[in-house]
Amino acid sequence: MTVVLITFIKLLSTLLWVLILARVLISWTNPRGGGPVTAFVYQFTEPILAPIRRLLPPTSGIDWSPLIAMLILSVVSRVVYAL
């Protein structure tokens, strides 16, 4: 049971990391958004990024929440890999 849970957490953290990276790339290339894939990426990542965004002070228009989220996911992955 624990192997299944560890594998699930690893896969989930990797998926979230990739989706956050996709969101960053989408915001750089097409900031107006559009399309079902873009909507899916934004809907899936917003619940993770919104709380981080509320905690961070505004810094001249740069959104640091994806970086912080990716760092947190990396730490979680390393902790799970150590198990």
Number of C-alpha atoms within 10 A of each C-alpha: 5 8 9 9 11 15 13 12 16 19 13 14 20 16 12 18 21 14 17 24 17 16 23 15 12 17 13 10 10 10 11 8 14 10 7 9 10 16 12 12 18 18 11 15 19 15 10 15 20 12 11 16 17 10 9 12 10 11 8 6 6 7 15 15 19 21 15 15 19 19 13 14 18 16 13 15 18 12 11 15 12 7 8
